[in-house]
Amino acid sequence: MSGPSRRPWSWWPWAGSPDPVMRVLLVLVLVLWPTTFAWLLPGQHRPGVGLALAVACAGAFSVGAVLLLVGGARPDRHLPGALAAFTVAAVAGALAGSQPEMALVVPLFLSALCVVAAVRLSRRQVVRQVALSSAAAVVCVAYVAATPVQVVASVVAVVAGVAAPATAVTRLRWQLDAARAREHRLARTDALTGALNRRGLFEAAADLCALQVPLVVVVLDLDGFKLLNDTHGHAVGDDVLVAVTRALGGIGDGDVCGQPVLVTRLGGEEFLVLAPSTGVPTALVADRARAAAAVDVADGERASASVGAVCGTPPVAPDEQRAWLLRTIDEADRLMYAAKRSGGDRTRVG
């Protein structure tokens, strides 16, 4: 039997890259790379320092191309250096050429480099690239301009032309990142209370399970919540749920847990608290959660809750931790219902 077939060019570092921006940049670099060596030919560079500038152009562009190519699946590691090298190469090529008018084309290339930086790099790195490209563009237009007035006008136009696209792309990128972060948060939290939902619980619980310390799982259900809604209205009921969520989150600030806890709304008026055990009795953590749920309702009335709590250590294997957490939640849930059948406003500990 033949072994698994390999895709053509699978050895190439960029073969698996799905990033269209980096693919376009790579194609542009591979097309322009041979042209940088054309300045070395006789008659293509200015007399005197032209040859030295031509060598600098070819050398800097080659450095940038190599940095870009070796980046492979993680090109951002070398991208700032590659863009800086391309900027130096563009200026050197503009000053080396025997036709000064070619310097007017360089700002377009520099603007494209700034756009790539705006798409891929951090805010600080974008500012550095825009500043470097703007300075390089100023050198190019100053080399071509004949009068001081032309120099000033060209500098203003070129700096705006280089910085404006990068600024616009950066702003759009930040807005997109903010929208993605908001979508990520909404997908993992309850819209009313801000507590975690089940999806958010299992993702956040993975970090706690990785600590390999005992975890306290508390399941809490508000007593008589339907009657509360019928008596005082759903708006008051919603306020109670929000207040309970906030109060449960605060139990991690005291001397019982001593560190942040995960609060999840399992559905309706049922909540879950997940906290690392600090050595205090599980019953004390459960009683603190029950006390936190006793928030004001209306007319001096206070809410009450039935609580079930279990403490255990999650397994080491990550693929077994979710099943362990589900079993532990089910056990705490059964204890909570036992407390509710006993009259409510009680705690049961496994």
C-alpha positions as CSV (number, residue, x, y, z in Angstrom):
1,M,0.0,0.0,0.0
2,S,1.2,3.4,-0.8
3,G,1.6,6.0,2.0
4,P,-0.4,9.1,2.3
5,S,0.0,11.3,-0.7
6,R,1.6,14.7,-0.2
7,R,0.3,17.8,-1.8
8,P,2.6,19.4,-4.3
9,W,4.8,22.1,-2.8
10,S,3.8,20.9,0.7
11,W,7.4,21.5,1.8
12,W,7.0,25.2,1.0
13,P,6.5,27.3,4.2
14,W,3.7,29.3,2.7
15,A,1.9,26.3,1.2
16,G,-0.7,26.2,4.0
17,S,-1.1,29.9,4.6
18,P,-4.7,31.0,4.1
19,D,-3.9,34.7,4.5
20,P,-4.8,36.5,1.2
21,V,-2.9,39.7,2.3
22,M,0.3,37.9,2.9
23,R,-0.1,36.0,-0.4
24,V,-0.6,39.2,-2.3
25,L,2.5,40.7,-0.7
26,L,4.5,37.6,-1.4
27,V,3.6,37.7,-5.1
28,L,4.4,41.5,-5.3
29,V,7.8,40.9,-3.7
30,L,8.7,38.0,-6.0
31,V,7.8,40.1,-9.0
32,L,9.7,43.2,-7.9
33,W,12.7,41.3,-6.5
34,P,14.5,40.7,-9.9
35,T,13.9,44.4,-10.9
36,T,16.0,45.7,-8.0
37,F,19.1,44.2,-9.6
38,A,18.4,46.1,-12.8
39,W,19.8,49.3,-11.2
40,L,23.2,47.5,-11.1
41,L,23.4,47.5,-14.9
42,P,25.5,50.2,-16.6
43,G,23.4,53.2,-17.5
44,Q,20.6,52.4,-15.1
45,H,22.1,54.2,-12.1
46,R,23.4,57.7,-11.7
47,P,27.2,58.3,-11.8
48,G,29.0,58.5,-8.6
49,V,27.0,57.3,-5.6
50,G,24.4,55.7,-7.9
51,L,26.1,52.3,-7.9
52,A,26.4,52.3,-4.1
53,L,22.7,53.2,-3.8
54,A,21.8,50.5,-6.4
55,V,23.7,47.9,-4.3
56,A,21.9,49.1,-1.2
57,C,18.5,48.8,-3.0
58,A,19.1,45.2,-4.2
59,G,20.6,44.2,-0.8
60,A,17.9,45.7,1.4
61,F,15.1,44.3,-0.8
62,S,16.8,40.9,-0.7
63,V,16.9,41.0,3.1
64,G,13.2,41.9,3.2
65,A,12.3,39.1,0.8
66,V,14.3,36.5,2.8
67,L,12.6,37.7,6.0
68,L,9.2,37.4,4.4
69,L,9.9,34.0,2.9
70,V,11.3,32.4,6.0
71,G,8.3,33.6,8.0
72,G,6.2,30.8,6.6
73,A,3.0,30.2,8.6
74,R,3.9,32.9,11.1
75,P,5.1,35.7,8.9
76,D,4.3,38.4,11.5
77,R,7.4,37.5,13.4
78,H,9.6,38.9,10.6
79,L,7.1,41.2,8.9
80,P,8.2,44.5,10.7
81,G,11.8,43.9,9.6
82,A,10.8,43.0,6.1
83,L,8.7,46.1,5.6
84,A,11.5,48.3,7.0
85,A,13.9,46.7,4.6
86,F,11.5,47.2,1.6
87,T,11.2,50.9,2.6
88,V,15.0,51.3,2.6
89,A,15.2,49.5,-0.7
90,A,12.5,51.8,-2.2
91,V,14.4,55.0,-1.2
92,A,17.7,53.7,-2.3
93,G,16.3,52.6,-5.7
94,A,14.6,56.0,-6.2
95,L,17.8,57.9,-5.5
96,A,20.0,55.5,-7.5
97,G,18.0,55.6,-10.8
98,S,19.2,57.6,-13.7
99,Q,15.6,58.9,-14.2
100,P,14.6,61.0,-11.2
101,E,10.9,60.9,-12.2
102,M,10.8,57.3,-10.9
103,A,11.0,58.6,-7.4
104,L,7.4,59.8,-7.8
105,V,6.2,56.2,-8.0
106,V,7.9,55.2,-4.7
107,P,5.2,56.7,-2.4
108,L,2.6,54.4,-3.9
109,F,4.7,51.4,-3.0
110,L,5.3,52.8,0.5
111,S,1.6,53.4,1.0
112,A,1.0,49.7,0.1
113,L,3.5,48.7,2.8
114,C,1.7,50.8,5.3
115,V,-1.6,49.2,4.5
116,V,-0.1,45.7,5.0
117,A,1.3,46.9,8.3
118,A,-2.2,48.2,9.3
119,V,-3.8,44.9,8.5
120,R,-1.3,42.6,10.3
121,L,0.8,44.5,12.9
122,S,0.1,46.0,16.3
123,R,-0.7,49.7,16.8
124,R,2.9,50.6,17.8
125,Q,4.4,48.8,14.8
126,V,1.9,50.5,12.5
127,V,2.9,53.9,13.8
128,R,6.6,53.0,13.3
129,Q,6.0,51.9,9.7
130,V,3.9,54.9,8.8
131,A,6.6,57.2,10.2
132,L,9.4,55.4,8.4
133,S,7.4,55.3,5.1
134,S,6.5,59.0,5.4
135,A,10.1,60.0,5.9
136,A,11.2,57.9,3.0
137,A,8.5,59.4,0.8
138,V,9.6,62.9,1.8
139,V,13.2,62.1,0.8
140,C,11.9,60.9,-2.6
141,V,9.8,63.9,-3.5
142,A,12.4,66.3,-2.2
143,Y,14.9,64.8,-4.5
144,V,12.6,65.4,-7.5
145,A,11.1,68.8,-6.5
146,A,12.8,71.9,-8.1
147,T,11.7,74.7,-5.7
148,P,11.1,75.1,-2.0
149,V,7.4,75.6,-2.7
150,Q,7.2,72.3,-4.6
151,V,9.0,70.6,-1.8
152,V,6.6,71.7,0.8
153,A,3.5,71.0,-1.3
154,S,4.8,67.6,-2.3
155,V,5.8,66.7,1.3
156,V,2.3,67.5,2.6
157,A,0.6,65.6,-0.3
158,V,2.9,62.6,0.0
159,V,2.7,62.3,3.8
160,A,-1.1,62.5,3.6
161,G,-1.2,59.9,0.8
162,V,1.0,57.5,2.7
163,A,-0.6,57.9,6.1
164,A,-4.3,58.2,5.2
165,P,-4.8,54.7,3.8
166,A,-3.0,53.1,6.7
167,T,-5.0,55.2,9.2
168,A,-8.3,54.2,7.5
169,V,-7.4,50.5,7.4
170,T,-6.2,50.5,11.0
171,R,-9.4,52.1,12.2
172,L,-11.5,49.5,10.3
173,R,-9.4,46.8,11.7
174,W,-9.8,48.0,15.3
175,Q,-13.6,48.3,14.8
176,L,-13.6,44.7,13.4
177,D,-11.6,43.4,16.3
178,A,-13.9,45.1,18.8
179,A,-16.9,43.6,17.0
180,R,-15.4,40.2,17.1
181,A,-14.5,40.6,20.8
182,R,-18.1,41.7,21.5
183,E,-19.5,38.7,19.6
184,H,-17.1,36.4,21.4
185,R,-18.3,37.7,24.8
186,L,-22.0,37.6,23.8
187,A,-21.7,34.0,22.7
188,R,-20.3,33.0,26.1
189,T,-22.4,35.1,28.5
190,D,-26.0,35.4,29.5
191,A,-27.5,38.5,27.9
192,L,-29.6,39.5,30.9
193,T,-27.2,39.0,33.8
194,G,-23.8,39.0,32.3
195,A,-23.0,35.6,33.9
196,L,-21.4,32.9,31.9
197,N,-23.6,30.6,29.9
198,R,-22.9,26.8,29.5
199,R,-20.5,27.4,26.6
200,G,-18.6,30.0,28.5
201,L,-18.6,27.9,31.6
202,F,-16.8,24.9,29.9
203,E,-14.3,27.1,28.2
204,A,-13.4,29.0,31.4
205,A,-13.5,25.8,33.5
206,A,-10.8,24.3,31.4
207,D,-8.3,26.8,32.9
208,L,-9.3,26.0,36.4
209,C,-9.2,22.2,35.7
210,A,-5.6,22.7,34.4
211,L,-4.5,23.9,37.9
212,Q,-5.1,20.4,39.2
213,V,-6.5,21.7,42.5
214,P,-9.8,20.7,44.2
215,L,-12.8,22.6,42.8
216,V,-16.0,23.5,44.6
217,V,-19.1,23.2,42.4
218,V,-22.2,25.0,43.9
219,V,-25.6,24.7,42.2
220,L,-28.2,27.3,43.4
221,D,-31.8,27.7,42.6
222,L,-34.0,30.6,43.8
223,D,-37.0,29.5,45.8
224,G,-40.5,30.5,44.7
225,F,-39.2,32.5,41.7
226,K,-42.4,32.0,39.7
227,L,-44.5,33.4,42.5
228,L,-42.1,36.3,42.8
229,N,-42.6,37.1,39.1
230,D,-46.4,36.8,39.4
231,T,-46.5,39.0,42.4
232,H,-44.0,41.7,41.6
233,G,-43.7,41.5,37.8
234,H,-41.0,40.2,35.5
235,A,-39.0,43.5,35.6
236,V,-38.5,42.9,39.4
237,G,-37.7,39.3,38.7
238,D,-35.0,40.3,36.1
239,D,-33.6,42.8,38.7
240,V,-33.3,40.0,41.2
241,L,-31.5,37.7,38.8
242,V,-29.0,40.5,38.0
243,A,-28.5,41.3,41.7
244,V,-28.0,37.6,42.5
245,T,-25.4,37.3,39.8
246,R,-23.5,40.3,41.1
247,A,-23.7,39.0,44.7
248,L,-22.4,35.5,43.8
249,G,-19.5,37.0,42.0
250,G,-18.6,38.9,45.1
251,I,-18.1,35.8,47.3
252,G,-14.7,35.3,45.8
253,D,-13.5,38.6,47.3
254,G,-13.9,37.5,50.9
255,D,-12.1,35.2,53.3
256,V,-13.9,32.1,52.1
257,C,-12.7,31.7,48.5
258,G,-10.1,34.4,48.4
259,Q,-10.0,34.4,44.6
260,P,-12.3,35.1,41.7
261,V,-15.1,32.5,41.1
262,L,-17.0,31.6,37.9
263,V,-20.7,32.4,38.0
264,T,-22.9,30.7,35.4
265,R,-26.6,31.0,34.8
266,L,-27.7,27.5,33.9
267,G,-31.1,28.6,32.9
268,G,-34.1,30.3,34.5
269,E,-33.4,31.0,38.1
270,E,-30.7,28.3,38.4
271,F,-27.0,29.3,38.9
272,L,-23.7,27.6,39.3
273,V,-20.6,28.8,41.1
274,L,-17.3,27.2,40.4
275,A,-14.4,28.1,42.7
276,P,-11.0,26.6,43.5
277,S,-11.0,25.1,47.0
278,T,-8.8,27.0,49.5
279,G,-9.1,24.5,52.2
280,V,-12.2,25.9,53.8
281,P,-15.2,23.4,54.2
282,T,-17.4,23.1,51.2
283,A,-20.4,23.7,53.4
284,L,-19.0,27.1,54.3
285,V,-18.7,28.1,50.6
286,A,-22.2,26.8,49.9
287,D,-23.6,28.8,52.8
288,R,-21.9,31.9,51.6
289,A,-23.4,31.4,48.2
290,R,-26.9,31.0,49.8
291,A,-26.4,34.1,51.8
292,A,-25.3,36.1,48.8
293,A,-28.5,35.1,47.0
294,A,-30.7,36.6,49.7
295,V,-31.0,39.9,47.8
296,D,-33.7,42.5,48.4
297,V,-36.8,42.0,46.3
298,A,-39.4,44.6,47.3
299,D,-41.3,45.8,50.4
300,G,-38.7,44.3,52.7
301,E,-38.9,40.9,51.1
302,R,-35.7,39.0,50.4
303,A,-35.0,36.2,48.0
304,S,-33.9,32.7,49.2
305,A,-32.2,29.8,47.5
306,S,-31.7,26.1,47.7
307,V,-28.1,25.0,47.3
308,G,-26.2,21.8,46.5
309,A,-22.4,21.7,46.7
310,V,-19.8,19.1,45.8
311,C,-16.0,19.3,46.0
312,G,-13.6,17.2,43.9
313,T,-10.4,17.2,41.9
314,P,-10.7,17.1,38.1
315,P,-8.8,14.4,36.2
316,V,-5.4,15.2,34.6
317,A,-6.4,14.3,31.1
318,P,-8.1,17.4,29.4
319,D,-10.4,15.2,27.4
320,E,-11.8,13.7,30.6
321,Q,-12.3,17.0,32.4
322,R,-15.6,18.0,30.7
323,A,-17.2,14.7,31.5
324,W,-16.0,15.0,35.2
325,L,-17.5,18.5,35.4
326,L,-20.8,17.3,34.0
327,R,-21.0,14.5,36.5
328,T,-20.1,16.8,39.3
329,I,-22.7,19.4,38.3
330,D,-25.4,16.6,38.1
331,E,-24.4,15.5,41.6
332,A,-24.6,19.1,43.0
333,D,-27.9,19.5,41.1
334,R,-29.4,16.4,42.8
335,L,-28.3,17.8,46.2
336,M,-29.9,21.2,45.4
337,Y,-33.2,19.5,44.6
338,A,-33.0,17.5,47.9
339,A,-32.6,20.9,49.7
340,K,-35.6,22.3,47.9
341,R,-37.8,19.2,48.8
342,S,-36.8,19.8,52.4
343,G,-38.5,23.2,52.3
344,G,-36.0,25.4,50.5
345,D,-33.5,28.0,51.8
346,R,-31.2,25.1,52.8
347,T,-27.9,23.7,51.8
348,R,-26.9,20.1,51.0
349,V,-23.3,19.1,50.6
350,G,-22.0,15.9,49.0
